[in-house]
Amino acid sequence: MELTELLAKLLGLDVKYMTVIFRPNPRMMWAGTPEPCAVCRLTAIHNVNEEANRRFTEKVFKFMNDKLNLPGNRMYILFYSPAANHVGFTGRLFSDLKL
């Protein structure tokens, strides 16, 4: 929940639009070692740009280090920004919703 709230705040969204999937202990190797690591994917219709991504990266890396003791050199964040007409919610496209 803490990560959900952090991301909602960073993106300026209500938590009802947030989904966080956490898969603990997947079989992953990073730089040839099995120590804890992560690949995060942030997908947002708006707010994904170079300036915002810098802010997201700083805050999410800090969160992951503080809460999970995950060092920054064992994690990537991948940013995606689909068009509003490429994302469905409540049976409609986001481009059709009045948000």
Backbone torsions as a table, in degrees:
resi	resn	phi	psi	omega
1	MET	NA	-35.6	-179.7
2	GLU	-61.3	-41.9	179.1
3	LEU	-67.6	-39.0	176.4
4	THR	-58.3	-46.7	-179.2
5	GLU	-66.4	-39.5	177.7
6	LEU	-61.9	-48.0	-179.3
7	LEU	-64.7	-40.4	177.6
8	ALA	-59.9	-43.9	178.9
9	LYS	-63.6	-47.1	-179.4
10	LEU	-61.5	-37.9	-178.2
11	LEU	-87.2	-11.0	-177.9
12	GLY	70.3	35.7	-177.4
13	LEU	-120.1	157.4	171.7
14	ASP	-72.3	145.2	-179.3
15	VAL	-60.8	-19.6	179.4
16	LYS	-64.6	-16.3	177.9
17	TYR	-98.3	5.0	-174.6
18	MET	-102.1	140.4	171.8
19	THR	-132.7	125.9	175.8
20	VAL	-121.8	125.3	177.3
21	ILE	-112.9	125.3	-179.6
22	PHE	-122.8	121.4	179.4
23	ARG	-114.1	93.4	-178.7
24	PRO	-70.5	143.8	174.9
25	ASN	57.4	45.6	173.7
26	PRO	-72.8	161.9	175.7
27	ARG	-79.8	97.7	-178.4
28	MET	-133.2	145.5	172.2
29	MET	-119.2	142.0	177.5
30	TRP	-135.3	123.2	-179.4
31	ALA	53.4	35.1	176.1
32	GLY	79.5	9.8	179.9
33	THR	-129.6	152.2	-178.0
34	PRO	-91.8	10.0	179.3
35	GLU	-59.0	160.5	-178.6
36	PRO	-51.0	137.7	179.8
37	CYS	-154.5	171.0	-178.3
38	ALA	-153.6	150.4	167.3
39	VAL	-126.0	117.0	-179.5
40	CYS	-105.8	144.7	176.1
41	ARG	-125.5	120.1	177.0
42	LEU	-107.6	116.7	179.1
43	THR	-115.7	124.8	-180.0
44	ALA	-146.7	139.8	-180.0
45	ILE	-68.8	-36.4	178.7
46	HIS	-124.9	170.5	172.1
47	ASN	73.9	8.8	176.2
48	VAL	-100.9	104.1	178.2
49	ASN	-154.6	171.1	-172.7
50	GLU	-57.6	-46.0	-179.1
51	GLU	-63.7	-48.0	179.5
52	ALA	-64.9	-39.4	-179.3
53	ASN	-62.3	-34.6	175.7
54	ARG	-62.1	-45.8	179.3
55	ARG	-64.0	-46.2	179.1
56	PHE	-59.9	-44.8	-178.0
57	THR	-60.1	-48.9	-179.8
58	GLU	-58.1	-48.5	-175.3
59	LYS	-70.3	-42.1	-178.0
60	VAL	-70.3	-41.6	177.3
61	PHE	-61.6	-42.1	178.3
62	LYS	-62.1	-45.0	178.9
63	PHE	-58.9	-49.0	-177.5
64	MET	-63.9	-35.8	177.7
65	ASN	-72.0	-46.4	-178.3
66	ASP	-65.4	-43.3	-173.3
67	LYS	-90.3	-32.1	-174.1
68	LEU	-120.0	2.1	-179.4
69	ASN	55.9	37.3	-178.6
70	LEU	-97.6	114.4	-178.2
71	PRO	-68.8	150.0	-176.8
72	GLY	-62.2	-23.5	-179.8
73	ASN	-86.4	13.1	177.9
74	ARG	-126.2	30.9	-175.9
75	MET	-154.9	144.3	169.8
76	TYR	-121.3	152.3	166.3
77	ILE	-121.6	128.2	177.2
78	LEU	-109.0	130.8	-177.0
79	PHE	-106.6	134.0	178.1
80	TYR	-130.8	142.4	-179.9
81	SER	-137.0	81.5	178.7
82	PRO	-71.2	153.4	174.9
83	ALA	-66.1	151.0	-178.6
84	ALA	-59.0	-27.5	179.4
85	ASN	-84.4	6.0	176.5
86	HIS	-110.4	9.0	-178.6
87	VAL	-131.8	124.8	178.1
88	GLY	-100.2	149.1	179.4
89	PHE	-158.3	133.3	-179.5
90	THR	53.7	34.8	177.2
91	GLY	81.0	7.1	179.2
92	ARG	-136.0	165.7	174.1
93	LEU	-81.6	149.4	176.8
94	PHE	-59.6	-30.8	178.6
95	SER	-65.0	-20.0	178.2
96	ASP	-93.4	-10.9	-178.6
97	LEU	-84.7	145.0	176.7
98	LYS	-97.7	89.8	-177.8
99	LEU	-105.1	NA	NA
